[in-house]
Amino acid sequence: MRTRSILLVALLSATSLLPAEAQSSKPAQTVWMSPPGMDKGQAFRDLFEHPDDWKETRSLVDVLFTTDLAFPRNFNDAELTRWFAQARDWKLKLAMEVGAIKPWGKTGAETFQKEQANWDRLQKLGANIYAIAMDEPLVCTREQIHESDAYAVEETANYVAQVRQHYPEMLVGDIEAYPSSSVEEHEHWIEALNQRLAEKGVRGLDFYRLDVDWLRFEAQGKGSWKDLRKLELWCRQKKLPFQLIYWASGYPALSHHGLADDSTWYVSIMQQGYDYAVIDGHPDAFVIESWIQAPSKCLPETAEWTFTRSVRDFAKKFVKRPE
């Protein structure tokens, strides 16, 4: 990427330096969605049992995903076989959130060994898994198994190597949290992990996804969208696709005070969309995902405050599609 050519972007007094090539060759933005998982995955089930209730939303979504553990826990083989065929007919890609380092799998090899049988089962039922996203291996190493960052790098690299060996076509990305880790810590983590993968002769990360607890920006004075934008630009310079999760960060606190309902989800993700757009934030993928037991209904897309309504309206407003 040419470093000498830069474009000054000004919007509502917010400025950033962006290489001109990043503007001219920016790939099309994609939409990933994962509905709430409560009630034994009822929202995921509804998507396939009531396809006419989200036709417009589906036309705006590129990737549908859930956790890999949700499949064996909630759905039988006959259902999954039928649903995977529907997803192919819709040209909708399937992805999974997975473990890499967890209390139940403290090494990359151990975690992969525990997951592989489930993944093979899904493939036999017709799933063409497009991508996996590792669920915060750095955070888990630090906060749950209390090992060093060097340990996280080594075991995450071991995990990615196993995935690359057995599922070479599958994209592999990482999810990490912000602002609990600073922008500089994210950059160091990405560089260290990709360097270790290169040493192993293994392809590096295919994308990097941020789980942003954006309520903390104002409530605790920690982190900001402007700082996060720096990480987006850094990833783009490294040719690493940058993904951003959109969710109702304030929902748990508002629920504690009796102030949250289904509208809270809708209003919150739209507010996050505005807040990041106003500083010229442009993730490569918008990941609309709920793990907070809200909203209570997934369908239909025409009703107020449903999950699919929120995805539809968000995508139409914020996502730039090729003309």
C-alpha positions as CSV (number, residue, x, y, z in Angstrom):
1,M,0.0,0.0,0.0
2,R,1.4,3.4,-0.9
3,T,2.2,5.3,2.3
4,R,2.8,8.6,0.6
5,S,-0.7,9.1,-0.6
6,I,-3.2,10.1,2.1
7,L,-6.6,11.6,2.2
8,L,-7.8,13.9,4.9
9,V,-11.4,13.0,5.8
10,A,-13.3,15.5,7.8
11,L,-16.8,14.9,9.3
12,L,-18.4,16.9,12.1
13,S,-14.9,18.0,13.3
14,A,-13.7,14.4,13.5
15,T,-10.6,13.8,11.3
16,S,-8.5,10.8,10.4
17,L,-5.7,9.9,8.0
18,L,-6.6,7.2,5.5
19,P,-4.3,6.0,2.7
20,A,-5.9,6.8,-0.7
21,E,-5.5,3.3,-2.0
22,A,-7.6,2.0,0.9
23,Q,-10.4,4.2,-0.3
24,S,-10.1,3.4,-4.0
25,S,-9.8,-0.4,-3.6
26,K,-12.1,-1.0,-0.6
27,P,-14.0,-4.3,-1.0
28,A,-17.7,-4.5,-0.7
29,Q,-19.0,-4.5,2.8
30,T,-20.8,-7.6,4.1
31,V,-23.4,-8.4,6.7
32,W,-23.2,-11.2,9.1
33,M,-26.0,-12.0,11.5
34,S,-26.6,-14.2,14.6
35,P,-30.0,-14.1,16.3
36,P,-30.5,-14.6,20.0
37,G,-29.9,-18.1,21.3
38,M,-32.4,-18.4,24.1
39,D,-35.2,-20.9,24.2
40,K,-33.1,-23.7,22.7
41,G,-32.2,-21.7,19.6
42,Q,-35.8,-20.9,18.7
43,A,-34.8,-17.8,16.8
44,F,-32.4,-19.7,14.5
45,R,-35.2,-22.3,14.0
46,D,-37.7,-19.7,13.1
47,L,-35.5,-18.4,10.3
48,F,-35.8,-21.7,8.4
49,E,-39.4,-22.6,9.4
50,H,-40.8,-19.2,8.4
51,P,-38.7,-18.1,5.4
52,D,-41.3,-15.7,4.0
53,D,-41.1,-13.6,7.2
54,W,-37.6,-12.4,6.5
55,K,-37.2,-12.4,2.7
56,E,-36.0,-8.8,2.4
57,T,-33.6,-9.1,5.4
58,R,-32.2,-12.3,3.8
59,S,-31.4,-10.5,0.6
60,L,-29.3,-8.1,2.6
61,V,-27.4,-10.7,4.6
62,D,-24.3,-12.5,3.5
63,V,-23.5,-14.8,6.4
64,L,-25.7,-16.5,9.0
65,F,-23.9,-17.9,12.1
66,T,-24.3,-19.3,15.6
67,T,-22.0,-21.1,18.0
68,D,-20.9,-24.5,17.0
69,L,-22.2,-25.9,20.3
70,A,-25.7,-24.7,19.5
71,F,-26.1,-27.3,16.7
72,P,-25.8,-30.5,18.8
73,R,-27.6,-28.9,21.8
74,N,-30.7,-27.7,20.0
75,F,-31.3,-29.3,16.6
76,N,-31.6,-32.9,15.3
77,D,-30.0,-34.3,12.2
78,A,-33.2,-34.2,10.1
79,E,-33.7,-30.5,10.8
80,L,-30.1,-29.5,10.1
81,T,-30.1,-31.5,6.8
82,R,-33.2,-29.6,5.6
83,W,-31.9,-26.2,6.9
84,F,-28.5,-26.6,5.3
85,A,-30.1,-27.3,2.0
86,Q,-32.3,-24.2,2.4
87,A,-29.2,-22.1,3.1
88,R,-27.6,-23.3,-0.1
89,D,-30.7,-22.5,-2.1
90,W,-30.7,-19.0,-0.6
91,K,-27.0,-18.6,-1.3
92,L,-26.5,-17.8,2.3
93,K,-23.1,-18.6,3.8
94,L,-22.9,-20.4,7.2
95,A,-20.3,-19.7,9.9
96,M,-19.7,-20.6,13.5
97,E,-18.3,-19.1,16.6
98,V,-15.9,-21.6,18.2
99,G,-13.6,-22.1,21.1
100,A,-9.8,-22.0,20.7
101,I,-8.7,-21.6,24.3
102,K,-11.3,-22.3,26.9
103,P,-11.4,-23.6,30.5
104,W,-12.7,-26.9,29.0
105,G,-9.9,-26.8,26.4
106,K,-6.8,-25.1,27.7
107,T,-4.6,-25.9,24.7
108,G,-5.4,-25.4,21.0
109,A,-5.0,-29.1,20.3
110,E,-7.3,-30.1,23.1
111,T,-10.0,-27.7,22.0
112,F,-9.9,-28.7,18.4
113,Q,-10.0,-32.4,19.2
114,K,-13.2,-31.8,21.2
115,E,-14.8,-29.7,18.4
116,Q,-13.8,-31.8,15.3
117,A,-16.4,-34.5,15.7
118,N,-19.2,-32.0,15.7
119,W,-17.9,-30.1,12.7
120,D,-17.5,-33.4,10.8
121,R,-21.1,-34.3,11.7
122,L,-22.3,-30.9,10.4
123,Q,-20.5,-31.4,7.1
124,K,-22.0,-34.8,6.6
125,L,-25.4,-33.3,7.1
126,G,-24.7,-30.8,4.2
127,A,-23.2,-27.8,6.0
128,N,-20.7,-25.9,3.9
129,I,-19.1,-23.9,6.7
130,Y,-17.7,-20.7,5.2
131,A,-15.8,-19.4,8.3
132,I,-15.2,-19.8,12.0
133,A,-14.5,-17.0,14.5
134,M,-12.5,-17.9,17.6
135,D,-14.2,-16.6,20.7
136,E,-11.7,-14.3,22.4
137,P,-8.7,-16.6,23.1
138,L,-6.6,-13.7,24.4
139,V,-9.3,-12.6,26.8
140,C,-9.9,-16.2,28.0
141,T,-6.2,-16.8,28.5
142,R,-5.9,-13.7,30.6
143,E,-9.1,-13.8,32.6
144,Q,-10.2,-17.4,32.9
145,I,-7.1,-19.7,32.7
146,H,-4.6,-17.0,34.0
147,E,-1.8,-17.7,31.6
148,S,0.5,-15.3,29.8
149,D,0.0,-13.6,26.4
150,A,2.8,-15.7,25.0
151,Y,0.8,-18.8,26.1
152,A,-2.2,-17.4,24.2
153,V,-0.2,-16.8,21.1
154,E,1.3,-20.3,21.1
155,E,-1.9,-22.2,21.8
156,T,-4.1,-20.1,19.5
157,A,-1.5,-20.7,16.7
158,N,-1.6,-24.4,17.5
159,Y,-5.4,-24.3,17.1
160,V,-5.4,-22.4,13.8
161,A,-2.8,-24.8,12.5
162,Q,-5.1,-27.7,13.3
163,V,-8.0,-26.0,11.5
164,R,-6.0,-25.2,8.5
165,Q,-4.8,-28.8,8.2
166,H,-8.2,-30.4,8.4
167,Y,-10.4,-27.7,6.9
168,P,-8.2,-25.8,4.5
169,E,-11.0,-23.9,2.7
170,M,-12.5,-22.5,5.9
171,L,-11.8,-18.9,6.8
172,V,-10.4,-18.4,10.3
173,G,-10.8,-15.2,12.2
174,D,-10.4,-14.0,15.8
175,I,-12.8,-12.1,18.0
176,E,-11.4,-10.0,20.8
177,A,-12.8,-7.4,23.2
178,Y,-12.4,-3.6,23.4
179,P,-11.8,-1.4,25.4
180,S,-10.7,-4.0,28.0
181,S,-7.6,-4.4,25.7
182,S,-6.2,-1.2,24.2
183,V,-5.7,-0.6,20.5
184,E,-2.0,-1.1,21.0
185,E,-2.5,-4.4,22.7
186,H,-4.7,-5.5,19.8
187,E,-2.1,-4.6,17.3
188,H,0.6,-6.4,19.3
189,W,-1.6,-9.5,19.6
190,I,-2.4,-9.6,15.9
191,E,1.3,-9.2,14.9
192,A,2.5,-11.8,17.4
193,L,-0.1,-14.4,16.4
194,N,0.4,-13.9,12.6
195,Q,4.2,-14.1,13.1
196,R,3.9,-17.3,15.0
197,L,1.6,-18.8,12.3
198,A,4.1,-17.7,9.7
199,E,6.9,-19.5,11.6
200,K,4.7,-22.6,11.5
201,G,4.2,-22.3,7.8
202,V,0.4,-21.6,8.4
203,R,-1.7,-18.9,6.8
204,G,-2.5,-16.1,9.1
205,L,-5.9,-14.7,10.2
206,D,-8.5,-14.1,7.5
207,F,-10.3,-11.4,9.6
208,Y,-10.3,-9.7,12.9
209,R,-13.5,-9.0,14.7
210,L,-14.0,-6.5,17.6
211,D,-16.5,-7.0,20.4
212,V,-16.9,-3.5,21.7
213,D,-18.5,-2.7,25.1
214,W,-19.2,0.8,23.9
215,L,-21.2,1.8,27.0
216,R,-17.9,2.0,28.8
217,F,-16.8,4.9,26.6
218,E,-19.1,7.4,28.5
219,A,-19.8,5.4,31.7
220,Q,-16.2,4.8,32.5
221,G,-14.3,7.1,30.3
222,K,-12.4,4.2,28.8
223,G,-11.8,3.9,25.0
224,S,-13.5,5.7,22.2
225,W,-14.8,5.2,18.6
226,K,-12.0,7.4,17.4
227,D,-9.3,5.2,18.9
228,L,-11.1,2.1,17.6
229,R,-11.0,3.7,14.1
230,K,-7.2,3.7,14.3
231,L,-7.3,-0.1,14.7
232,E,-9.6,-0.4,11.6
233,L,-7.1,1.7,9.6
234,W,-4.1,-0.3,10.9
235,C,-5.8,-3.6,9.9
236,R,-6.5,-2.2,6.5
237,Q,-2.8,-1.3,6.1
238,K,-2.0,-4.9,7.0
239,K,-4.6,-6.2,4.5
240,L,-6.5,-7.8,7.3
241,P,-10.3,-7.5,7.0
242,F,-11.8,-5.7,10.0
243,Q,-15.2,-6.7,11.4
244,L,-17.3,-5.0,14.0
245,I,-20.0,-6.5,16.1
246,Y,-23.1,-4.3,16.5
247,W,-25.1,-5.0,19.7
248,A,-26.9,-3.3,22.6
249,S,-24.0,-2.7,24.9
250,G,-26.1,-0.9,27.5
251,Y,-28.9,-3.5,27.6
252,P,-27.7,-5.5,30.6
253,A,-27.3,-2.3,32.8
254,L,-30.6,-0.9,31.6
255,S,-32.3,-4.3,32.2
256,H,-31.0,-4.2,35.8
257,H,-32.8,-0.9,36.3
258,G,-36.0,-2.1,34.7
259,L,-35.5,0.1,31.6
260,A,-34.8,-2.4,28.8
261,D,-37.2,-3.9,26.4
262,D,-37.1,-5.0,22.7
263,S,-36.9,-1.4,21.5
264,T,-33.7,-1.0,23.5
265,W,-32.0,-3.5,21.1
266,Y,-33.1,-1.8,18.0
267,V,-32.3,1.8,19.2
268,S,-28.9,0.7,20.5
269,I,-27.6,-1.0,17.4
270,M,-28.8,2.0,15.3
271,Q,-27.0,4.4,17.7
272,Q,-23.8,2.3,17.4
273,G,-24.2,2.5,13.6
274,Y,-24.4,6.3,13.7
275,D,-21.6,6.7,16.3
276,Y,-19.1,4.8,14.2
277,A,-20.3,6.2,10.9
278,V,-19.9,9.8,12.0
279,I,-16.2,9.4,12.5
280,D,-16.0,7.7,9.0
281,G,-15.8,4.2,10.4
282,H,-16.1,1.6,7.6
283,P,-15.8,-2.0,8.8
284,D,-15.4,-4.6,6.1
285,A,-18.1,-6.7,7.8
286,F,-21.1,-5.5,10.0
287,V,-21.7,-8.3,12.5
288,I,-25.2,-8.0,14.0
289,E,-25.2,-10.4,16.9
290,S,-27.2,-10.9,20.1
291,W,-26.2,-13.0,23.1
292,I,-28.2,-11.0,25.6
293,Q,-31.6,-12.6,25.5
294,A,-33.0,-9.8,23.4
295,P,-35.0,-9.0,21.4
296,S,-37.6,-11.5,22.4
297,K,-38.8,-12.1,18.8
298,C,-36.9,-12.8,15.7
299,L,-39.7,-12.5,13.1
300,P,-41.4,-11.1,11.2
301,E,-39.2,-8.4,9.6
302,T,-42.2,-6.2,9.2
303,A,-43.0,-6.0,13.0
304,E,-41.6,-3.4,15.3
305,W,-38.4,-4.3,17.3
306,T,-37.9,-7.9,16.0
307,F,-34.3,-9.1,15.4
308,T,-34.8,-9.4,11.6
309,R,-36.4,-5.9,11.5
310,S,-33.3,-4.5,13.2
311,V,-31.0,-6.3,10.7
312,R,-33.0,-5.1,7.7
313,D,-33.2,-1.5,8.8
314,F,-29.6,-1.4,9.9
315,A,-28.3,-2.9,6.6
316,K,-30.4,-0.5,4.4
317,K,-29.1,2.5,6.3
318,F,-25.4,1.8,6.9
319,V,-24.1,-0.9,4.6
320,K,-22.7,0.2,1.2
321,R,-23.4,-2.2,-1.6
322,P,-21.8,-2.3,-5.1
323,E,-24.0,-0.3,-7.5
